[in-house]
Every structure is written in C-alpha cells, then in structure tokens.
Amino acid sequence: MKIVTWNINGIRTFRGGIKQALDSLDADIICVQETKVTRDLLDERTAIVDGYNSYFSYSRGRSGYSGVATYCKDSATPFAAEEGLTGLLTNHEGAVGCYGDHTEFSNEELQLLDNEGRAVITQHRIMCQDKVQTVTVINVYCPRADPEKPERKQFKLHFYKLLQGRAEAILKDGSHVIVLGDVNTSHRQIDHCDPSDNDDFGENPGRKWLNSFLHSGKPEQDRDEEEPDGESVHGGKFVDTFRYFHPTRTNAFTCWSTLTGARQTNYGTRIDYIFADCQLAEEQFVAADIMPEVEGSDHCPVWGQLSCPLLPSSKPPPLCTRYLPEFAGKQQKLSRFLVKVDQKSLQSEQRDALPGSQEEEERRENVNPCGAGNVSDRRHSSVCLLLEREV
C-alpha cells in the first residue's frame, strides 16, 4: 500500500491533465490539498478519472479557495467516506462516524471550521498479519495563521484541536489512523531553513500542538526519554513517518516561496506530513520520504509505503463524485467504471441530497452556507439559525 499527499496549489493547473498527474505518482491513495475548486466549478474530467474513485471537500463561502480531494485507485476503494471533521456536512449512509468531544466548541464554531473545505476522510480495509483491519485516512489542509488577522490564529488552533479529537476518537474505536496533508506548521528547527529567524521558535502555538499530537522518536520510547539531539520525547498517539525513517536528515523541505525563487536554493520549510498511529507506523510502514524533484506547485509530494495490502470495497461509498447528479446520469455508459453500482441504491442516493448537491437551494448554500432554504439535517439547520441571529 502506497499513499501520497501533495498540496497542488490548484487542481486545474496540472499540465497534461489530472490522470497523468495521478498515474505519475504511482500510489494507491493520493490526497491533494488546495484544489481551489468549488462544487459548481467541478468538471467531469477532474471528478471522474479512469481507474480512480474520488472524494472532494469544497469551500462553501469563497470561490477559488482551499479545498481538498482524495483519489483512490479502484483497487483501493474505501467502504466509507465523509467530508469535514465535525459531522455537520454528513447526511448520507457510509459515513465514518466517531466525532469525538465537541463540548468545547459552539455550534457556530463547528460550522465555520468545516465551512472552508479542509478535510476529507476515507476508511479502508487492509490485511495485517492475516487479519482484516481498518485504516482511516484523514486528508487535511490546515489553516494558515495570518499575522494581519489575529482571529485566524485562534481559528487554526481550533482546527488543530478538532482534528486531534476526531483522529483520536477514530483510533480509540479500533481503526488505524493516518493523518496527512498540509499542516502549515514546521515542527522542529531541523524542519525550517532559518529557525534562528523566529523568536521563541518552540513557543509557537502550532508547534506546541504538534508536540502534544506526536510521539517523537521511536514509538516504543517512553515519554521521559530523550532523543540524541537532546529534545524530549513527546507522548502523543501519532508518529511523523518521515522523521521515523529519517530522524536527522537536514534540508528536507516540502514548501518554498515562489516570490523569491527559494526552491532553487532550497530555502524552505517542511510543513507537509504523513502522520500514522504508533502501532501502524512501527508494524506496517516500511518507508516514507519527500519528492522535491516533482514540480508543478510551491509544495512537493510526500509518500509513505506500507507492507499491508488494501482490500477494496465492492462499491464506493455515497460521497464518491461518480454519484453526483450531474455525473451519475452518464455513469452506466462509461466502461471505465469497474465497480458495479446497484441501481436501487443509486436512485435512493439521488433522492437524498448529497453534500454539495447542485440543487437550487444548495447552489445558494455554496455562496451563503446559512442562506439556503430546506436542509434535511436538523443539526445543520440549528447551526444556520444561530449564525443568522449572530449576523
């Protein structure tokens, strides 16, 4: 099983098309961030790719902004998939569940955190040590803390907390968990081209969160041990797989400024990661690395290889783009769909509006998430009422 993450800085900028780009990465599961495509602009060529099934999350308040997508080879078809971290965007069967504790968040905060298209979750079956197990892949594009907008710093920390709660809840429920994507924080000084330029480097709130989320060093190390460079070992539940295999490699960056041509001199940061739960990292990961030679974005891809094979589902879950109304009508005429879809199930899914459906009310929701009319999910409706009162 091979998995790749890449902030592509716009999905429609691929030269040669999306299929060529996906095939060149040669992975079973490919997670991309910053697609910059909203639901109304998603075309068939991007949504339905021969040999893959895809799952999108879109920004609902701003066009050409944010967005993530997960492409799975048909041989890696998930059995469940979900948009967002909160559960507020889920109104279909085949969801992942396990949402964690939201008591520290208001309904308005939860709605806003999922409103920018920053997470897609897919759940897969794998064969580990002759046993069928589950692995949940959480594809995220974490917010950036804008120095000119202090409220975005708090928004970023809230997103981190929500992400950690969801990942740990799924892990506690018995699934292995992989969290990957653009996290928008370099963890340690070795991950930054010029850490001395940052006052109180270790005091950055994002780095403190990573300290709580990650178990640094080898998973079997105790919390009170120290690594060779003298940094303490943190006792989180997840491992940075790149550092697991390359603990001392320097100048290993994944993001560079395009304004200064920093990629030519490798003056960058490592902010794109593949995190895995400690047991999965120790028992199943065999390699992980970055791909700085791959261009096309201001970020480069990151990959991880696991020894366990994937067991594909017989059909994709309802969130799959091939079920969207504007594409589903052509579905049975396309030979590239290798997974047989039950007609009764498909008709039922078309009657029940999927997230991002382009019915008139949902077109309005994409522009103004709280201006839509009838929303079937009561929890979602109550959140919108709260937002309208706030306005």
N, C-alpha and C positions, 0 to 999 in steps of 0.2 A: 504494500500500500504506500503510495507516494502522495504527498499533499503539498500544495504551493499556495503562498499568499503574495499578493502584489498590489500596491497602490498604483493604479494605472493612469490617474490624472485625466480621466475622460475616456469612456469606453468607445466612443465613436472616432477616436483618433488613431486607432490601430491601422497601420498600413498593411494591406493585403487581407484585411477582414478578420473578424473575431475567431473564426475556426482555425485559420492558420496560426494565430497567436496562441490559442489554446493547445493545439497539437504540438507546437514547438516547445511548450513547457513539459510535455510528456508526463502528466500526472493524472491520478485518479480523481482527485478533488482539487479544484482550483478556486480560490477565494480572492476576489478583487474588491478593491475599495476605491472610493471617489469616482464612481461611474459617471456622475453628473448627468444622469438621465432620470426624468420623471416619468410616471406611468403613461401619461398622454403622449410622450415622445418615444416610447419604447417600440422599436420596429421588429418585424418578424425575423429579419436576418440576425439581429442581436439576441432576441428572446429564444429562438428555436434554432439550435445548432446541431447539425448532423452528428450523431454519436454521443450527444450530451443531453442532460436534463438540467434546467437552470431555475434559480430561486432568487428573487430580487426584493430589495427594500428601497423605497424611494423617499426623497424629501417631500413632505406634504405642504410646505409653506413657502418654498423658494425654488425656482427653476434653475437648472444648471448647477446644482449644489449637492455635495455629499453623495450618498447612495452607495450601497454595497450589493454584490451579487456572488452567488456560489454556483459554479458549474461542476456537475458530477458526470463522469463517464457513465454510459448506460450500464456498464459492469460494476458501477459503484452507486447505483440508485438508492437513495435513502428511503426509509419506511415512514419517516415523519419529518416535517419541516415547519418552520414558523418564522414570521417576520417580527423583529423587535425583541426587547428584553422583558417588557412588563406584562405581556399577555393582553394588553388593550387592543392590539391590532389583529387578534386571533378570533375568527368567528367561523371556523371550519373544523371538521374532523382531521385527524392526522397531525395534530399539534404536539409539541414536545412536552409541555407542562413543566412542573417543578419551578415555581416562580420565586421562591424564597420569601423573606420577610420584608414587606413594604411599609411597615408601620412608621418608619422614619420619613417617609415621603408623603406629600399631599397628592391627591388625585391630579391636581393641576401639574405638579412637578413630573409625575409619571407620564402624563400625556405629552408634555414638552420634550422629555428625554427620548421618547420614541418617535417624535414628530419629524426628525431630520434624516431618517433613513440610514441608521448607523449600525444595524445588526440583522443578520440572517442566521438562523440555527437549523442545521440538518442533523438527523440522527440515523446512524448506520449500524448494521450488524457486521461483526468481524469474528474470525475464528482464532481464538487464542488458546494455545495449549489444549487442543482438541475440545474446546468448549466454545459455544456460541455466546459472544458477549456483545455489549452495545458501546459504541463510541459516539459522543455528541460533539459536533464541530460548530463552534461559535465564531462566526466571521464578523469582525467589528472594525469600524472606523471611528476611533475615539476622538472627541472634540479637541480642538486646539485652544489654549488659554491665550486670548487676545489681550495684550497689555493695555490696549486702549479701551477695553470693555471689561471692567472688573467682574461683572456678573458672569462672564464666560468662564472665569477661573473656577467659580463655585459650580457652574454647570458641568465642567469637566470632572470635578471631584465627585459630584453626584452620579455622573455616568459611570465612573470607576466603581463606586460603591454598589451601584445597581448591577453592574457586570459581575463583580465578585460574588454578590449574593446569589445571583442566578447560577453561575458556574458551580459554586459550592453546593447549592441545593440539588442540582442535577447529579453531581458527584456523590452526594450523600444518598441519593435514590438508587445508586448501584451502577450507573453508567460511567465509563471512562469519559474524560472531557479533554478536548483540545480547544484552546482559545487562541486565535491567530488574527493578525491584521496589523493595521497602522495604529499603534498605541499612543503616538505623539508625545512620548517621553523617553529620553535616553536614560537607561537605568544607572549605570556606573560610569566613573570617569573614563574607563577604558573604552566606553561606547560613544565618546564625544571627542571631536577633533581638537577642542580647546577648552577643557574643563576649567582651567585657571581663569578663563574669561567670565565665569559665572561665580559670583559671590555666594558663599554658603551653598555649594553645589549639592551637598547631601541633604540640605534643609528644604529643597524643593518639594512641595506637597505631592506632586506626581511621583517623585522618586520614593518618598516615604510610603505612598500607597503600594508601589511595586515591591518594596521591602516586606510589606505585610502579605502581599499576594503570592510572592515567590519563595520557594525553598532554595536558597542559593547553595552552591556546592553540589555534592552528590546527594541524591535523595536519602541515602542511608545515614548521612551525617546527622548528629544531634544539633539541637538549636544552639547550644553553648560552645560548640567547636568554632575554630577559626579556619579560614582559608589561607593558602600560602601567602597572599598579599596582605594579610593581617585584618581583612574585613570580616566582621562577624557573620555567622551563618544564620539566615532567617528561616523561620519555621512555617512558611506558607505551604499551601497544598499543591502548588504547581511549580514546574521547572521550566526555565528558559532553555529550550533544547539546543540552541546554538552554543550557549556557554557551557552546556553539559558536555558537549563534544570538543569545544574549543575554549577552554577556560581562560587562556592567557593570550589569545590572538589579538593583536593590535591592528589599528587601521581597518577594521572590518565594519564598514558603514553601509547603510541602506538608503540614505536620503541626502541629497545635495542641493544647494541653492542654484537655480538656473540663472538668476540675475547676475551672478559673479562668475559663472563657469566653474564652480567649485568642484564639479565632478572630475575635471581634467587633473586637478591636483589632489583629489581625494580628500577634500576638506569638508567632511560631512558628519553625520550622526547615525547611530543605529537605533531606529525607532519602530522598526517593523519586526515582529516576533512570531514565533510559534511556541506557545506555552502548552505543556501537557501535564496531566496529573502525575504525581511522583511515580506511582506504580507503572503506569503506561510508559513513561519515559525510561524507566530502568529496565523493564522487561521486554518492550516491543520496539522502541526506537533504536535504529541501527546507525543512523547518520542524520545530520542536519547541517545546512550551510546557506550562504548567501550567494546571489548570482549577479555581481556587479558588472559583468560583461554584457548583460541584457539591457539594452537601452529602449527608449520609447516613452519614458516617464522620468520625473525627478526622483523617483524611487526605483529600487531594483527588487526583483523577486527574492523570496526566501523559501527554501524547500526542506521537507523532512521525509525520511524514509522509515517505514515500519515493517517489521517482519511478518505481521499478521495479514492474511488475505481478507478482502472485503467480500461479503455475501450480499449480492444485490437484491433489493425488493422486487417483487413481481410487477409492480407498477409504481409510478411516482406518487407522492402524497399530493393533496389538493392544491398546495401553494405553487406547484410547478407551473411555469409560464405556459406550457403547452395546453393547459386547461383554461387559460384566459379566453373570454368570449370571442374576442376578435381573431384569435388564432385557432381556437378549438373547432370552428366550422370547417377548417381545411385539414384537420388532423387525420381523418381516416383516409385521405387521398395521398398522404405523404409516406412513401416507402421507408423513409429514414426512421420512422418511429418503430423501434424494435420491441417496445413494451406494449403488449396488448391492453387496451383500455376498455373496461366494461361500460357499455352504452347506458345502462340504467344508472350507474354511478355517475357517469359524466353528465347526464341530464339533470340529476339531482344537484350536482355541483353548480351547474349553470343557473338553476333556480335560486340557489343560495348564493348571495353575492360574496365573491371572494375579496380579500383585501386588495384595494386599488382598482376594483372593477370600474369600467368606464361608463356605467350608467350615469344619467344626468346628475343625480344627487351626488355621486361620487366624484364627478368632474368638479363640482363645486367644492367638495371636501378637499380635493387636491390643492385648490387655490386657497381655501379658507377652511381648515380642518374642523372648525366649530360652526360653520355656516351651513352645513348640509342638513337636509330635512330628516327623513326617517332613517335611523340607524338601528339595526336589529339588535346590536349588543347593548343591553341596558347599562352595563358598567361604562361603556364608551359614551352613552348618551348623558349620563350623570356628570361625567367629566366635562363634556361640552357645555352643559348648563352652568357649571362652576366657572368656566372660562368666560362665558358670555356675561355673567354677573360681574366678573372682575373687570372686564372691559367697560 
